[in-house]
Amino acid sequence: MATSERKRIDLALQGGGSHGALTWGVLDRLLEDERLEIDGISGTSAGAMNAVVLADGLQKGGRDGAREALHAFWKAVSDGARLSPIQRSPWDRLMGNDSLDHSPSYLFFETLTQLVAPAKLNPMGINPLRDLVLELVDFERVNACRKVKVFVTATHVATGQAKIFRQPELTVDTLMASACLPFMFPAVEIDGESYWDGGYSGNPALYPLVDDQGCRDLVVVQINPLVRRKLPESARDILNRINEITFNSSLIKELRSIQLLHQLIEAEGLELESYRAMRLHLIHAEHDVEALSASSKMNAEWDFLTRLKAQGRAWAEQWLEAHFDALGEHSSFDLSKVFTDTFRPITRTATAPGARDDEAR
Protein backbone atom coordinates (compact mmCIF):
# COMPACT_ATOMS: atom_id res chain seq x y z
CA MET A 1 0.00 0.00 0.00
CA ALA A 2 1.39 3.43 -0.92
CA THR A 3 2.32 5.71 1.95
CA SER A 4 -0.21 8.33 0.77
CA GLU A 5 -3.01 5.78 1.15
CA ARG A 6 -2.17 4.87 4.73
CA LYS A 7 -4.15 6.26 7.61
CA ARG A 8 -1.97 8.38 9.87
CA ILE A 9 -2.26 8.20 13.64
CA ASP A 10 -0.63 9.73 16.69
CA LEU A 11 -0.09 7.53 19.75
CA ALA A 12 -0.21 8.45 23.44
CA LEU A 13 1.47 5.80 25.60
CA GLN A 14 1.03 5.55 29.37
CA GLY A 15 3.67 4.43 31.85
CA GLY A 16 3.21 1.45 34.14
CA GLY A 17 6.43 -0.50 34.73
CA SER A 18 6.24 -4.06 33.44
CA HIS A 19 2.66 -3.42 32.36
CA GLY A 20 4.25 -1.45 29.53
CA ALA A 21 4.54 -4.86 27.85
CA LEU A 22 0.82 -4.48 27.10
CA THR A 23 1.77 -1.44 25.02
CA TRP A 24 4.56 -3.46 23.40
CA GLY A 25 1.88 -5.86 22.17
CA VAL A 26 -0.31 -3.02 20.88
CA LEU A 27 2.62 -1.47 19.01
CA ASP A 28 3.66 -4.84 17.59
CA ARG A 29 0.20 -5.30 16.06
CA LEU A 30 -0.08 -1.72 14.77
CA LEU A 31 3.36 -1.91 13.14
CA GLU A 32 2.26 -5.13 11.46
CA ASP A 33 -0.66 -3.34 9.78
CA GLU A 34 0.62 -1.53 6.68
CA ARG A 35 -2.63 0.37 6.35
CA LEU A 36 -1.39 2.56 9.23
CA GLU A 37 1.41 5.07 9.54
CA ILE A 38 2.48 6.33 12.98
CA ASP A 39 3.09 10.07 12.76
CA GLY A 40 3.96 10.96 16.37
CA ILE A 41 4.24 9.32 19.78
CA SER A 42 3.96 10.92 23.21
CA GLY A 43 5.13 8.64 26.01
CA THR A 44 5.78 8.65 29.73
CA SER A 45 7.99 6.25 31.71
CA ALA A 46 7.52 2.78 30.17
CA GLY A 47 5.53 4.47 27.40
CA ALA A 48 8.52 6.69 26.67
CA MET A 49 10.79 3.63 26.60
CA ASN A 50 8.51 1.99 24.04
CA ALA A 51 8.38 5.18 21.96
CA VAL A 52 12.16 5.72 21.84
CA VAL A 53 12.94 2.05 21.14
CA LEU A 54 10.34 2.02 18.35
CA ALA A 55 11.84 5.15 16.75
CA ASP A 56 15.35 3.67 16.95
CA GLY A 57 14.25 0.42 15.33
CA LEU A 58 12.11 2.19 12.73
CA GLN A 59 15.00 4.39 11.64
CA LYS A 60 17.35 1.40 11.45
CA GLY A 61 15.15 -1.22 9.83
CA GLY A 62 11.64 0.04 9.13
CA ARG A 63 8.58 -1.65 10.60
CA ASP A 64 10.25 -5.01 11.08
CA GLY A 65 13.23 -3.26 12.64
CA ALA A 66 10.94 -1.51 15.12
CA ARG A 67 9.24 -4.76 16.09
CA GLU A 68 12.59 -6.48 16.52
CA ALA A 69 13.92 -3.59 18.63
CA LEU A 70 10.92 -3.71 20.96
CA HIS A 71 11.30 -7.48 21.38
CA ALA A 72 15.03 -7.10 22.11
CA PHE A 73 14.36 -4.34 24.66
CA TRP A 74 11.77 -6.26 26.68
CA LYS A 75 13.84 -9.45 26.53
CA ALA A 76 16.83 -7.55 27.88
CA VAL A 77 14.67 -6.09 30.67
CA SER A 78 13.57 -9.59 31.62
CA ASP A 79 17.09 -11.03 31.46
CA GLY A 80 18.40 -8.22 33.65
CA ALA A 81 15.67 -8.76 36.22
CA ARG A 82 16.85 -12.32 36.86
CA LEU A 83 19.61 -10.88 39.05
CA SER A 84 17.24 -8.64 41.00
CA PRO A 85 16.66 -9.57 44.66
CA ILE A 86 12.99 -8.67 44.17
CA GLN A 87 11.32 -11.86 42.98
CA ARG A 88 8.00 -13.63 43.38
CA SER A 89 7.65 -15.81 46.43
CA PRO A 90 7.68 -19.63 46.02
CA TRP A 91 4.01 -19.65 47.01
CA ASP A 92 3.10 -17.16 44.26
CA ARG A 93 5.04 -19.21 41.73
CA LEU A 94 3.25 -22.37 42.84
CA MET A 95 -0.17 -20.71 42.64
CA GLY A 96 0.52 -18.95 39.34
CA ASN A 97 0.12 -15.53 40.94
CA ASP A 98 1.91 -12.82 38.94
CA SER A 99 1.97 -10.28 41.78
CA LEU A 100 4.73 -9.73 44.34
CA ASP A 101 2.32 -9.01 47.18
CA HIS A 102 3.67 -11.91 49.23
CA SER A 103 7.32 -11.55 48.26
CA PRO A 104 9.46 -10.87 51.39
CA SER A 105 12.09 -9.05 49.33
CA TYR A 106 9.48 -6.85 47.65
CA LEU A 107 7.75 -6.03 50.95
CA PHE A 108 11.08 -5.19 52.59
CA PHE A 109 12.12 -2.94 49.70
CA GLU A 110 8.71 -1.26 49.59
CA THR A 111 8.95 -0.40 53.29
CA LEU A 112 12.57 0.71 53.01
CA THR A 113 11.88 3.16 50.16
CA GLN A 114 9.24 4.90 52.30
CA LEU A 115 11.66 5.34 55.20
CA VAL A 116 14.99 6.12 53.55
CA ALA A 117 15.64 8.78 50.90
CA PRO A 118 16.91 7.42 47.55
CA ALA A 119 20.10 9.45 47.82
CA LYS A 120 20.99 7.56 51.00
CA LEU A 121 19.58 4.23 49.89
CA ASN A 122 21.43 4.38 46.57
CA PRO A 123 24.21 6.99 46.96
CA MET A 124 25.97 5.85 43.79
CA GLY A 125 22.80 6.32 41.73
CA ILE A 126 23.07 2.82 40.32
CA ASN A 127 20.32 2.15 37.76
CA PRO A 128 20.66 -1.05 35.70
CA LEU A 129 17.91 0.15 33.35
CA ARG A 130 20.06 3.13 32.35
CA ASP A 131 22.92 0.86 31.35
CA LEU A 132 20.52 -1.38 29.44
CA VAL A 133 19.07 1.56 27.49
CA LEU A 134 22.54 2.88 26.65
CA GLU A 135 23.50 -0.54 25.33
CA LEU A 136 20.39 -1.04 23.19
CA VAL A 137 19.39 2.44 21.97
CA ASP A 138 21.31 4.66 19.55
CA PHE A 139 20.12 8.14 20.50
CA GLU A 140 21.82 9.75 17.51
CA ARG A 141 19.63 7.53 15.36
CA VAL A 142 16.52 8.36 17.42
CA ASN A 143 17.15 12.09 17.11
CA ALA A 144 17.81 11.74 13.37
CA CYS A 145 14.56 9.81 12.85
CA ARG A 146 12.09 11.68 10.63
CA LYS A 147 9.71 8.75 10.27
CA VAL A 148 8.07 9.40 13.64
CA LYS A 149 8.08 12.33 16.06
CA VAL A 150 8.77 11.39 19.69
CA PHE A 151 7.74 13.37 22.78
CA VAL A 152 8.96 12.28 26.22
CA THR A 153 7.31 13.67 29.38
CA ALA A 154 9.09 14.25 32.69
CA THR A 155 7.99 16.25 35.75
CA HIS A 156 9.98 19.32 36.73
CA VAL A 157 10.46 18.90 40.47
CA ALA A 158 10.61 22.60 41.35
CA THR A 159 7.44 23.66 39.51
CA GLY A 160 5.52 20.39 39.26
CA GLN A 161 4.95 21.14 35.57
CA ALA A 162 5.38 18.75 32.67
CA LYS A 163 8.57 19.09 30.67
CA ILE A 164 8.39 17.76 27.14
CA PHE A 165 11.62 16.53 25.60
CA ARG A 166 11.66 15.92 21.84
CA GLN A 167 14.05 15.29 18.97
CA PRO A 168 16.83 16.33 18.64
CA GLU A 169 17.29 16.63 22.43
CA LEU A 170 16.43 13.07 23.46
CA THR A 171 19.11 11.36 25.57
CA VAL A 172 19.37 8.52 28.04
CA ASP A 173 18.93 11.13 30.81
CA THR A 174 15.64 12.45 29.41
CA LEU A 175 14.39 8.87 29.25
CA MET A 176 15.53 8.12 32.81
CA ALA A 177 13.92 11.36 34.00
CA SER A 178 10.59 10.26 32.53
CA ALA A 179 10.83 6.99 34.50
CA CYS A 180 12.31 8.33 37.74
CA LEU A 181 10.11 7.21 40.64
CA PRO A 182 11.13 9.54 43.48
CA PHE A 183 10.88 6.90 46.22
CA MET A 184 13.29 4.64 44.33
CA PHE A 185 15.80 6.89 42.58
CA PRO A 186 17.30 10.36 43.10
CA ALA A 187 15.91 13.03 40.77
CA VAL A 188 17.57 13.12 37.34
CA GLU A 189 19.41 16.38 36.70
CA ILE A 190 19.36 17.85 33.19
CA ASP A 191 20.88 21.27 32.48
CA GLY A 192 20.86 22.06 36.19
CA GLU A 193 17.18 21.20 36.67
CA SER A 194 15.79 18.17 38.52
CA TYR A 195 13.12 15.85 37.12
CA TRP A 196 10.90 13.02 38.35
CA ASP A 197 8.61 10.53 36.65
CA GLY A 198 6.45 12.16 33.99
CA GLY A 199 3.35 10.36 35.26
CA TYR A 200 2.80 13.04 37.89
CA SER A 201 2.25 15.75 35.28
CA GLY A 202 1.32 13.92 32.07
CA ASN A 203 0.63 10.21 31.73
CA PRO A 204 1.04 10.76 28.86
CA ALA A 205 0.99 14.42 27.81
CA LEU A 206 -1.49 14.87 24.97
CA TYR A 207 -0.94 18.52 24.09
CA PRO A 208 2.24 17.97 22.00
CA LEU A 209 0.15 15.75 19.72
CA VAL A 210 -2.89 18.06 19.75
CA ASP A 211 -0.67 21.01 18.81
CA ASP A 212 0.92 19.06 15.97
CA GLN A 213 -1.00 19.87 12.79
CA GLY A 214 0.33 16.85 10.89
CA CYS A 215 -2.24 14.35 12.19
CA ARG A 216 -5.73 14.56 13.67
CA ASP A 217 -6.34 10.97 14.81
CA LEU A 218 -5.05 10.55 18.37
CA VAL A 219 -4.98 7.00 19.77
CA VAL A 220 -4.52 6.70 23.54
CA VAL A 221 -3.11 3.35 24.70
CA GLN A 222 -4.25 3.18 28.32
CA ILE A 223 -2.73 0.56 30.62
CA ASN A 224 -3.79 2.02 33.98
CA PRO A 225 -7.37 1.46 35.19
CA LEU A 226 -9.59 4.52 35.53
CA VAL A 227 -12.10 2.49 37.52
CA ARG A 228 -11.65 -0.11 40.28
CA ARG A 229 -14.96 -1.58 41.37
CA LYS A 230 -13.53 -3.15 44.52
CA LEU A 231 -12.96 -0.77 47.41
CA PRO A 232 -9.31 -0.89 48.55
CA GLU A 233 -9.10 -1.88 52.20
CA SER A 234 -5.51 -2.71 53.10
CA ALA A 235 -2.98 0.11 53.53
CA ARG A 236 -1.06 -1.11 50.48
CA ASP A 237 -4.16 -1.27 48.29
CA ILE A 238 -5.20 2.22 49.39
CA LEU A 239 -1.77 3.63 48.56
CA ASN A 240 -1.74 1.85 45.20
CA ARG A 241 -5.15 3.24 44.31
CA ILE A 242 -4.05 6.75 45.31
CA ASN A 243 -1.06 6.38 42.99
CA GLU A 244 -3.31 5.22 40.15
CA ILE A 245 -5.64 8.19 40.64
CA THR A 246 -2.67 10.56 40.74
CA PHE A 247 -1.11 9.13 37.60
CA ASN A 248 -4.44 9.23 35.72
CA SER A 249 -5.45 12.74 36.80
CA SER A 250 -3.33 14.62 34.24
CA LEU A 251 -4.66 12.47 31.39
CA ILE A 252 -8.24 13.01 32.55
CA LYS A 253 -7.73 16.79 32.67
CA GLU A 254 -6.43 16.86 29.11
CA LEU A 255 -9.29 14.65 27.90
CA ARG A 256 -11.75 17.03 29.59
CA SER A 257 -10.15 19.95 27.74
CA ILE A 258 -10.49 18.16 24.40
CA GLN A 259 -14.13 17.38 25.15
CA LEU A 260 -14.83 21.01 26.01
CA LEU A 261 -13.16 22.11 22.77
CA HIS A 262 -15.36 19.69 20.83
CA GLN A 263 -18.46 21.13 22.50
CA LEU A 264 -17.43 24.72 21.78
CA ILE A 265 -16.80 23.91 18.12
CA GLU A 266 -20.22 22.30 17.79
CA ALA A 267 -22.13 24.96 19.76
CA GLU A 268 -20.43 28.04 18.37
CA GLY A 269 -19.89 26.84 14.81
CA LEU A 270 -16.17 27.51 14.98
CA GLU A 271 -14.04 26.75 11.96
CA LEU A 272 -11.98 23.58 12.42
CA GLU A 273 -9.02 25.28 10.74
CA SER A 274 -8.89 27.77 13.62
CA TYR A 275 -10.03 25.54 16.49
CA ARG A 276 -8.81 22.09 15.82
CA ALA A 277 -11.02 19.14 16.80
CA MET A 278 -9.05 15.97 17.39
CA ARG A 279 -10.51 12.62 16.45
CA LEU A 280 -9.99 10.64 19.62
CA HIS A 281 -9.58 6.86 19.93
CA LEU A 282 -8.82 4.56 22.88
CA ILE A 283 -7.15 1.15 23.02
CA HIS A 284 -7.87 -0.27 26.45
CA ALA A 285 -9.50 -3.18 28.27
CA GLU A 286 -10.67 -2.06 31.69
CA HIS A 287 -11.26 -5.53 33.13
CA ASP A 288 -7.87 -6.82 32.00
CA VAL A 289 -5.88 -4.08 33.72
CA GLU A 290 -8.13 -4.05 36.78
CA ALA A 291 -7.18 -7.68 37.36
CA LEU A 292 -3.46 -6.82 37.47
CA SER A 293 -2.04 -6.01 40.89
CA ALA A 294 0.10 -2.92 41.33
CA SER A 295 3.06 -4.98 42.53
CA SER A 296 3.10 -6.94 39.25
CA LYS A 297 4.52 -3.78 37.65
CA MET A 298 7.79 -4.99 39.18
CA ASN A 299 7.46 -8.49 37.73
CA ALA A 300 9.72 -8.73 34.68
CA GLU A 301 9.69 -12.50 34.20
CA TRP A 302 9.66 -13.35 30.50
CA ASP A 303 6.57 -15.54 30.69
CA PHE A 304 4.62 -12.70 32.31
CA LEU A 305 5.85 -10.08 29.84
CA THR A 306 5.03 -12.21 26.80
CA ARG A 307 1.54 -12.90 28.14
CA LEU A 308 1.02 -9.16 28.55
CA LYS A 309 2.30 -8.64 25.01
CA ALA A 310 -0.22 -11.18 23.72
CA GLN A 311 -2.98 -9.34 25.60
CA GLY A 312 -1.90 -6.03 24.07
CA ARG A 313 -1.90 -7.53 20.58
CA ALA A 314 -5.44 -8.80 21.19
CA TRP A 315 -6.53 -5.32 22.29
CA ALA A 316 -5.11 -3.81 19.10
CA GLU A 317 -6.66 -6.53 16.92
CA GLN A 318 -10.11 -5.96 18.43
CA TRP A 319 -9.75 -2.19 18.09
CA LEU A 320 -8.70 -2.41 14.44
CA GLU A 321 -11.64 -4.67 13.61
CA ALA A 322 -14.12 -2.38 15.35
CA HIS A 323 -12.75 1.10 14.61
CA PHE A 324 -10.32 1.15 11.68
CA ASP A 325 -12.94 2.73 9.41
CA ALA A 326 -13.40 5.57 11.92
CA LEU A 327 -9.83 6.76 11.38
CA GLY A 328 -9.84 9.91 9.30
CA GLU A 329 -13.62 10.22 9.74
CA HIS A 330 -14.68 10.60 13.36
CA SER A 331 -13.80 9.76 16.95
CA SER A 332 -14.40 6.19 18.11
CA PHE A 333 -14.17 7.12 21.80
CA ASP A 334 -17.11 9.08 23.22
CA LEU A 335 -15.79 11.43 25.91
CA SER A 336 -19.28 12.57 26.85
CA LYS A 337 -19.97 9.12 28.33
CA VAL A 338 -16.88 9.38 30.52
CA PHE A 339 -17.55 12.86 31.83
CA THR A 340 -21.33 12.88 32.22
CA ASP A 341 -20.90 14.09 35.81
CA THR A 342 -19.23 17.38 34.92
CA PHE A 343 -20.01 18.18 31.29
CA ARG A 344 -23.33 19.59 30.19
CA PRO A 345 -24.26 20.39 26.60
CA ILE A 346 -23.18 23.88 25.57
CA THR A 347 -25.89 25.74 23.69
CA ARG A 348 -25.57 28.93 21.73
CA THR A 349 -27.49 31.74 23.45
CA ALA A 350 -28.93 34.62 21.49
CA THR A 351 -27.46 37.95 22.56
CA ALA A 352 -29.60 41.06 22.64
CA PRO A 353 -28.33 43.98 20.55
CA GLY A 354 -25.79 45.95 22.56
CA ALA A 355 -25.54 43.36 25.35
CA ARG A 356 -22.18 42.04 26.42
CA ASP A 357 -21.47 38.31 25.98
CA ASP A 358 -21.07 37.81 29.72
CA GLU A 359 -24.46 39.40 30.38
CA ALA A 360 -26.11 37.08 27.84
CA ARG A 361 -24.65 34.12 29.65
Secondary structure, DSSP 4 states (H G I P E B T S, - for coil): --GGGSEEEEEEE---GGGHHHHHHHHHHHHH-TTEEEEEEEEETHHHHHHHHHHHHHHHHHHHHHHHHHHHHHHHHHHHHTT-S----HHHHHHT----TT-HHHHHHHHHHHHS-HHHHSTT---HHHHHHHHH--HHHHHH--SSEEEEEEEETTT--EEEEETTS--HHHHHHHT--TTTSPPEEETTEEEEEGGGT-TT--HHHHH-TT--EEEEE--S-S---SPP-SHHHHHHHHHHHHHHHHHHHHHHHHHHHHHHHHHHT--TTTS---EEEEE--HHHHHTS-GGGGG---HHHHHHHHHHHHHHHHHHHHHHGGGTTT--SS-HHHH-TTT----------TT--HHHH-
